[in-house]
Amino acid sequence: MARRSLALAAAVLAALLAAASAAESWFDEDKFTKHGEVRVRYDRSGRQVASLMLDRRSGAGFISKEKYLFGEFSVQMKLIPGNSAGTVTSFYLTSGEGDEHDEIDMEFMGNSSGSPVVLNTNVWAHGDGKKEHQFDLWFDPGADFHTYTVVWNDKNIIFRVDGVTVRVFRRYADLPYPHAKPMKVHATLWDGSYWATLQGNVTIDWSRAPFAVSYRAYSARACAVAGDAGRSSCPAGSDDWMGRRPDATDAVTVAWAKRNLLRYNYCEDGWRFPKGFPGECARN
């Protein structure tokens, strides 16, 4: 009986290892640098899942080793269930931390149970940011995985949630736009108690720690930039996203999101811009 049990256990282990090796793998240390506690596993469907952990000691994250200049970046995320107040989860691109940096943000600001989680979208160009559109998500992002996508080309940046376009940031020749600095992909989970929920009035309930956010099905269909010369290499099929422009369906969904979900629009915040709104506000 013991021999049969050992043989069965060995067979099960071999099957699991074979399944893992054949499963969808996207996260490894050749592609990403990680910090904090990042737990990597395979779910029952064979998809690789990377979970970021947050406790009192530290948050967590991962950063792509490759830099990109334009592309379509997508990931499925399952956020913190229940009371996530004070936490910030992100999926974004940035050229670095300097005063002239470029950045494209999708940040998820946690909230208390029963309240909508807020998606904060923002664009930085040459160190110029303050271009936030914030949306209440129309589903519970902690109950299951949902897909978040950024399409970035030389004409516009498109933010999508589950295939629905909620925002388009257009390029104008006379206004700042992130078009020249290669960027890395970042994913983070951190303590944003000072800012994230009701302007910092609701902080993290540490009795619920550790918190976890899971990422899977990551893809970067993008032009990778290699070496100091800054030469980019674009994959086959790049025209699909490089030529992507908002269409009639996008116009309908953006209008729907603005009407039903938009809770903050920088172009309506006169207190923040007493000397006049940014130039794109009158053109969009």
C-alpha positions as a Markdown table, in Angstrom:
| # | Residue | x | y | z |
|---|---|---|---|---|
| 1 | Met | 0.0 | 0.0 | 0.0 |
| 2 | Ala | 2.8 | 2.4 | 0.9 |
| 3 | Arg | 4.5 | 1.7 | -2.4 |
| 4 | Arg | 1.3 | 2.4 | -4.3 |
| 5 | Ser | 0.8 | 5.7 | -2.4 |
| 6 | Leu | 4.3 | 6.8 | -3.1 |
| 7 | Ala | 3.9 | 5.9 | -6.8 |
| 8 | Leu | 0.6 | 7.8 | -7.0 |
| 9 | Ala | 2.1 | 10.8 | -5.3 |
| 10 | Ala | 5.1 | 10.7 | -7.7 |
| 11 | Ala | 2.7 | 10.5 | -10.6 |
| 12 | Val | 0.6 | 13.4 | -9.4 |
| 13 | Leu | 3.8 | 15.5 | -8.8 |
| 14 | Ala | 5.0 | 14.7 | -12.3 |
| 15 | Ala | 1.7 | 15.7 | -13.8 |
| 16 | Leu | 1.7 | 19.0 | -11.9 |
| 17 | Leu | 5.2 | 19.8 | -13.0 |
| 18 | Ala | 4.4 | 19.0 | -16.6 |
| 19 | Ala | 1.3 | 21.1 | -16.5 |
| 20 | Ala | 3.2 | 24.0 | -15.0 |
| 21 | Ser | 5.9 | 23.8 | -17.6 |
| 22 | Ala | 3.3 | 23.8 | -20.4 |
| 23 | Ala | 1.1 | 26.5 | -18.7 |
| 24 | Glu | 0.9 | 30.1 | -19.7 |
| 25 | Ser | 4.1 | 31.6 | -18.2 |
| 26 | Trp | 4.8 | 35.4 | -18.4 |
| 27 | Phe | 6.6 | 36.2 | -15.1 |
| 28 | Asp | 10.2 | 35.3 | -14.6 |
| 29 | Glu | 13.3 | 37.0 | -13.4 |
| 30 | Asp | 14.7 | 37.4 | -16.9 |
| 31 | Lys | 11.9 | 39.7 | -17.8 |
| 32 | Phe | 11.1 | 41.5 | -14.5 |
| 33 | Thr | 12.8 | 42.9 | -11.4 |
| 34 | Lys | 10.7 | 42.4 | -8.3 |
| 35 | His | 10.8 | 44.1 | -4.9 |
| 36 | Gly | 9.0 | 43.2 | -1.7 |
| 37 | Glu | 7.0 | 40.0 | -1.4 |
| 38 | Val | 5.9 | 38.7 | -4.8 |
| 39 | Arg | 4.3 | 35.2 | -4.8 |
| 40 | Val | 4.2 | 33.4 | -8.1 |
| 41 | Arg | 2.0 | 30.4 | -8.7 |
| 42 | Tyr | -0.2 | 28.7 | -11.3 |
| 43 | Asp | -4.0 | 28.7 | -11.0 |
| 44 | Arg | -6.2 | 25.7 | -11.7 |
| 45 | Ser | -6.5 | 26.7 | -15.4 |
| 46 | Gly | -2.7 | 26.6 | -15.8 |
| 47 | Arg | -2.3 | 30.4 | -15.9 |
| 48 | Gln | 0.6 | 31.9 | -14.1 |
| 49 | Val | -0.4 | 34.4 | -11.3 |
| 50 | Ala | 1.9 | 36.9 | -9.6 |
| 51 | Ser | 0.5 | 38.3 | -6.3 |
| 52 | Leu | 1.9 | 41.4 | -4.7 |
| 53 | Met | 1.7 | 41.5 | -0.9 |
| 54 | Leu | 1.3 | 44.5 | 1.4 |
| 55 | Asp | 1.8 | 44.5 | 5.2 |
| 56 | Arg | 3.1 | 47.1 | 7.7 |
| 57 | Arg | 6.7 | 46.4 | 6.8 |
| 58 | Ser | 6.5 | 46.8 | 3.0 |
| 59 | Gly | 4.6 | 46.9 | -0.2 |
| 60 | Ala | 5.6 | 45.1 | -3.3 |
| 61 | Gly | 6.0 | 45.4 | -7.1 |
| 62 | Phe | 7.7 | 44.3 | -10.3 |
| 63 | Ile | 9.3 | 46.3 | -13.1 |
| 64 | Ser | 10.0 | 45.2 | -16.7 |
| 65 | Lys | 13.6 | 44.9 | -17.6 |
| 66 | Glu | 12.8 | 46.0 | -21.2 |
| 67 | Lys | 12.0 | 49.6 | -22.1 |
| 68 | Tyr | 9.4 | 50.4 | -24.7 |
| 69 | Leu | 8.5 | 53.2 | -27.0 |
| 70 | Phe | 4.8 | 52.7 | -27.9 |
| 71 | Gly | 2.8 | 49.6 | -27.6 |
| 72 | Glu | -0.3 | 47.9 | -26.2 |
| 73 | Phe | 0.1 | 46.8 | -22.6 |
| 74 | Ser | -2.5 | 44.6 | -20.9 |
| 75 | Val | -2.9 | 42.6 | -17.8 |
| 76 | Gln | -5.7 | 40.9 | -15.8 |
| 77 | Met | -5.9 | 42.0 | -12.2 |
| 78 | Lys | -7.8 | 40.9 | -9.1 |
| 79 | Leu | -7.7 | 43.6 | -6.5 |
| 80 | Ile | -8.1 | 43.5 | -2.7 |
| 81 | Pro | -11.5 | 42.2 | -1.8 |
| 82 | Gly | -13.7 | 44.0 | 0.8 |
| 83 | Asn | -12.2 | 46.9 | 2.7 |
| 84 | Ser | -9.2 | 48.1 | 0.7 |
| 85 | Ala | -9.2 | 51.7 | 2.0 |
| 86 | Gly | -5.8 | 53.4 | 2.0 |
| 87 | Thr | -4.2 | 51.0 | -0.4 |
| 88 | Val | -3.0 | 51.9 | -3.9 |
| 89 | Thr | -2.6 | 49.3 | -6.7 |
| 90 | Ser | -1.1 | 50.3 | -10.0 |
| 91 | Phe | -0.3 | 49.2 | -13.6 |
| 92 | Tyr | 1.7 | 52.0 | -15.3 |
| 93 | Leu | 4.6 | 53.0 | -17.5 |
| 94 | Thr | 7.3 | 55.5 | -16.7 |
| 95 | Ser | 10.6 | 56.7 | -18.1 |
| 96 | Gly | 12.1 | 57.2 | -14.6 |
| 97 | Glu | 11.9 | 59.5 | -11.6 |
| 98 | Gly | 13.5 | 62.7 | -13.0 |
| 99 | Asp | 11.9 | 66.1 | -13.2 |
| 100 | Glu | 11.4 | 65.6 | -17.0 |
| 101 | His | 10.0 | 62.1 | -16.8 |
| 102 | Asp | 7.1 | 60.7 | -18.9 |
| 103 | Glu | 4.5 | 58.5 | -17.4 |
| 104 | Ile | 1.1 | 56.8 | -18.1 |
| 105 | Asp | -0.9 | 55.7 | -15.1 |
| 106 | Met | -3.6 | 53.3 | -14.2 |
| 107 | Glu | -3.9 | 53.5 | -10.4 |
| 108 | Phe | -6.6 | 51.9 | -8.2 |
| 109 | Met | -7.4 | 53.7 | -5.0 |
| 110 | Gly | -8.9 | 51.4 | -2.4 |
| 111 | Asn | -12.1 | 52.1 | -0.6 |
| 112 | Ser | -14.1 | 50.8 | 2.3 |
| 113 | Ser | -16.4 | 47.8 | 1.8 |
| 114 | Gly | -19.5 | 48.7 | -0.3 |
| 115 | Ser | -17.9 | 51.8 | -1.9 |
| 116 | Pro | -16.7 | 51.9 | -5.5 |
| 117 | Val | -13.0 | 51.4 | -6.2 |
| 118 | Val | -11.7 | 54.5 | -8.0 |
| 119 | Leu | -9.5 | 54.1 | -11.2 |
| 120 | Asn | -7.2 | 57.1 | -11.5 |
| 121 | Thr | -5.8 | 57.6 | -15.0 |
| 122 | Asn | -3.1 | 60.2 | -15.6 |
| 123 | Val | -0.5 | 61.2 | -18.2 |
| 124 | Trp | 2.8 | 62.9 | -17.6 |
| 125 | Ala | 5.0 | 64.4 | -20.4 |
| 126 | His | 8.3 | 66.1 | -19.7 |
| 127 | Gly | 7.5 | 66.2 | -16.0 |
| 128 | Asp | 4.1 | 67.9 | -16.6 |
| 129 | Gly | 1.3 | 65.8 | -15.1 |
| 130 | Lys | -1.9 | 66.9 | -13.3 |
| 131 | Lys | -4.1 | 65.3 | -16.0 |
| 132 | Glu | -6.2 | 63.0 | -14.0 |
| 133 | His | -9.5 | 61.5 | -14.9 |
| 134 | Gln | -10.9 | 59.3 | -12.1 |
| 135 | Phe | -13.6 | 56.8 | -12.6 |
| 136 | Asp | -15.8 | 54.7 | -10.3 |
| 137 | Leu | -15.5 | 51.1 | -11.5 |
| 138 | Trp | -18.8 | 49.6 | -12.4 |
| 139 | Phe | -18.0 | 46.2 | -10.9 |
| 140 | Asp | -16.3 | 44.7 | -7.9 |
| 141 | Pro | -12.6 | 44.4 | -8.9 |
| 142 | Gly | -11.8 | 42.3 | -5.9 |
| 143 | Ala | -14.3 | 39.5 | -6.8 |
| 144 | Asp | -12.6 | 38.3 | -9.9 |
| 145 | Phe | -10.0 | 39.2 | -12.6 |
| 146 | His | -10.6 | 42.0 | -15.0 |
| 147 | Thr | -8.6 | 43.2 | -17.9 |
| 148 | Tyr | -6.9 | 46.7 | -17.9 |
| 149 | Thr | -5.2 | 48.0 | -21.1 |
| 150 | Val | -3.1 | 50.9 | -22.2 |
| 151 | Val | -2.7 | 51.6 | -25.9 |
| 152 | Trp | 0.1 | 54.1 | -26.5 |
| 153 | Asn | 1.2 | 55.4 | -29.9 |
| 154 | Asp | 2.4 | 58.6 | -31.4 |
| 155 | Lys | -1.1 | 60.0 | -31.8 |
| 156 | Asn | -3.1 | 59.1 | -28.7 |
| 157 | Ile | -3.2 | 57.1 | -25.4 |
| 158 | Ile | -6.3 | 54.9 | -24.9 |
| 159 | Phe | -7.3 | 53.5 | -21.5 |
| 160 | Arg | -9.5 | 50.4 | -21.6 |
| 161 | Val | -11.3 | 48.3 | -18.9 |
| 162 | Asp | -12.5 | 44.9 | -20.0 |
| 163 | Gly | -12.3 | 46.0 | -23.6 |
| 164 | Val | -14.3 | 49.2 | -22.9 |
| 165 | Thr | -12.6 | 52.5 | -23.7 |
| 166 | Val | -13.1 | 54.9 | -20.9 |
| 167 | Arg | -10.6 | 57.6 | -21.8 |
| 168 | Val | -8.6 | 58.9 | -24.8 |
| 169 | Phe | -5.7 | 61.3 | -24.4 |
| 170 | Arg | -4.9 | 62.9 | -27.7 |
| 171 | Arg | -1.6 | 64.4 | -28.9 |
| 172 | Tyr | -1.4 | 68.0 | -30.1 |
| 173 | Ala | 1.6 | 69.3 | -31.8 |
| 174 | Asp | 2.0 | 72.3 | -29.5 |
| 175 | Leu | 1.4 | 70.5 | -26.2 |
| 176 | Pro | 3.5 | 68.1 | -24.1 |
| 177 | Tyr | 3.0 | 64.4 | -25.0 |
| 178 | Pro | 5.0 | 61.3 | -24.1 |
| 179 | His | 6.5 | 60.4 | -27.5 |
| 180 | Ala | 10.3 | 60.3 | -27.2 |
| 181 | Lys | 11.4 | 58.7 | -23.9 |
| 182 | Pro | 11.3 | 54.9 | -23.6 |
| 183 | Met | 9.4 | 53.6 | -20.6 |
| 184 | Lys | 9.3 | 50.5 | -18.4 |
| 185 | Val | 6.2 | 48.7 | -17.2 |
| 186 | His | 5.6 | 48.8 | -13.4 |
| 187 | Ala | 3.1 | 47.1 | -11.1 |
| 188 | Thr | 2.9 | 48.1 | -7.5 |
| 189 | Leu | 0.9 | 47.7 | -4.3 |
| 190 | Trp | 1.6 | 50.2 | -1.6 |
| 191 | Asp | 0.3 | 52.1 | 1.5 |
| 192 | Gly | -1.4 | 55.3 | 0.2 |
| 193 | Ser | -3.2 | 56.1 | 3.4 |
| 194 | Tyr | -2.2 | 59.8 | 3.2 |
| 195 | Trp | -4.0 | 60.2 | -0.2 |
| 196 | Ala | -5.9 | 57.3 | -1.6 |
| 197 | Thr | -9.3 | 57.2 | 0.1 |
| 198 | Leu | -11.4 | 60.3 | 0.7 |
| 199 | Gln | -8.2 | 62.5 | 0.5 |
| 200 | Gly | -6.6 | 60.5 | 3.2 |
| 201 | Asn | -9.4 | 60.6 | 5.7 |
| 202 | Val | -9.8 | 56.8 | 5.7 |
| 203 | Thr | -6.6 | 54.9 | 6.2 |
| 204 | Ile | -5.6 | 51.2 | 6.0 |
| 205 | Asp | -7.1 | 48.8 | 8.5 |
| 206 | Trp | -3.9 | 46.9 | 9.3 |
| 207 | Ser | -5.9 | 44.2 | 11.2 |
| 208 | Arg | -6.8 | 42.9 | 7.7 |
| 209 | Ala | -3.2 | 42.6 | 6.5 |
| 210 | Pro | -1.5 | 41.1 | 4.7 |
| 211 | Phe | -3.2 | 42.4 | 1.5 |
| 212 | Ala | -2.8 | 40.8 | -1.8 |
| 213 | Val | -3.4 | 41.9 | -5.4 |
| 214 | Ser | -3.0 | 39.3 | -8.2 |
| 215 | Tyr | -1.8 | 39.8 | -11.8 |
| 216 | Arg | -2.1 | 37.3 | -14.7 |
| 217 | Ala | -2.2 | 37.2 | -18.5 |
| 218 | Tyr | 0.2 | 40.1 | -18.9 |
| 219 | Ser | 1.2 | 41.1 | -22.4 |
| 220 | Ala | 3.3 | 43.8 | -24.0 |
| 221 | Arg | 2.8 | 44.0 | -27.7 |
| 222 | Ala | 5.2 | 46.8 | -28.0 |
| 223 | Cys | 8.4 | 48.3 | -29.6 |
| 224 | Ala | 11.3 | 47.3 | -27.3 |
| 225 | Val | 14.2 | 49.7 | -27.1 |
| 226 | Ala | 17.6 | 48.1 | -26.7 |
| 227 | Gly | 21.0 | 49.5 | -26.0 |
| 228 | Asp | 22.3 | 53.1 | -25.5 |
| 229 | Ala | 21.6 | 53.9 | -29.2 |
| 230 | Gly | 17.9 | 53.7 | -28.4 |
| 231 | Arg | 17.0 | 51.6 | -31.4 |
| 232 | Ser | 13.5 | 50.1 | -31.2 |
| 233 | Ser | 12.3 | 46.8 | -32.5 |
| 234 | Cys | 8.6 | 46.4 | -33.2 |
| 235 | Pro | 6.9 | 42.9 | -33.3 |
| 236 | Ala | 4.8 | 41.7 | -36.2 |
| 237 | Gly | 1.3 | 43.0 | -36.1 |
| 238 | Ser | 2.3 | 46.4 | -34.6 |
| 239 | Asp | 0.1 | 48.2 | -37.1 |
| 240 | Asp | -2.8 | 47.0 | -35.1 |
| 241 | Trp | -2.1 | 49.3 | -32.2 |
| 242 | Met | 0.4 | 51.7 | -33.7 |
| 243 | Gly | -2.4 | 52.9 | -36.0 |
| 244 | Arg | -5.1 | 52.7 | -33.4 |
| 245 | Arg | -7.3 | 55.7 | -33.3 |
| 246 | Pro | -10.6 | 56.2 | -31.4 |
| 247 | Asp | -13.5 | 55.0 | -33.5 |
| 248 | Ala | -17.3 | 55.5 | -33.2 |
| 249 | Thr | -17.6 | 52.8 | -30.5 |
| 250 | Asp | -14.9 | 54.4 | -28.5 |
| 251 | Ala | -16.7 | 57.7 | -28.7 |
| 252 | Val | -19.9 | 56.1 | -27.3 |
| 253 | Thr | -18.1 | 54.4 | -24.4 |
| 254 | Val | -16.0 | 57.4 | -23.5 |
| 255 | Ala | -19.2 | 59.5 | -23.4 |
| 256 | Trp | -20.9 | 56.8 | -21.3 |
| 257 | Ala | -18.0 | 56.7 | -18.8 |
| 258 | Lys | -17.9 | 60.5 | -18.5 |
| 259 | Arg | -21.7 | 60.6 | -17.9 |
| 260 | Asn | -21.9 | 57.7 | -15.4 |
| 261 | Leu | -18.5 | 57.0 | -13.9 |
| 262 | Leu | -16.3 | 60.1 | -14.0 |
| 263 | Arg | -15.8 | 61.5 | -10.5 |
| 264 | Tyr | -12.9 | 63.8 | -11.2 |
| 265 | Asn | -11.8 | 65.7 | -14.3 |
| 266 | Tyr | -8.8 | 68.0 | -14.1 |
| 267 | Cys | -10.3 | 70.1 | -16.9 |
| 268 | Glu | -13.2 | 71.1 | -14.5 |
| 269 | Asp | -11.0 | 71.9 | -11.5 |
| 270 | Gly | -10.7 | 75.7 | -11.7 |
| 271 | Trp | -9.3 | 75.9 | -8.1 |
| 272 | Arg | -6.3 | 73.8 | -9.3 |
| 273 | Phe | -5.7 | 75.9 | -12.4 |
| 274 | Pro | -6.4 | 79.5 | -11.4 |
| 275 | Lys | -4.5 | 80.9 | -14.3 |
| 276 | Gly | -6.3 | 78.8 | -16.9 |
| 277 | Phe | -6.9 | 75.2 | -17.8 |
| 278 | Pro | -4.2 | 73.1 | -19.7 |
| 279 | Gly | -4.4 | 73.7 | -23.5 |
| 280 | Glu | -5.9 | 70.3 | -24.3 |
| 281 | Cys | -9.0 | 70.9 | -22.2 |
| 282 | Ala | -10.6 | 73.2 | -24.7 |
| 283 | Arg | -9.9 | 70.8 | -27.6 |
| 284 | Asn | -11.0 | 67.4 | -26.3 |
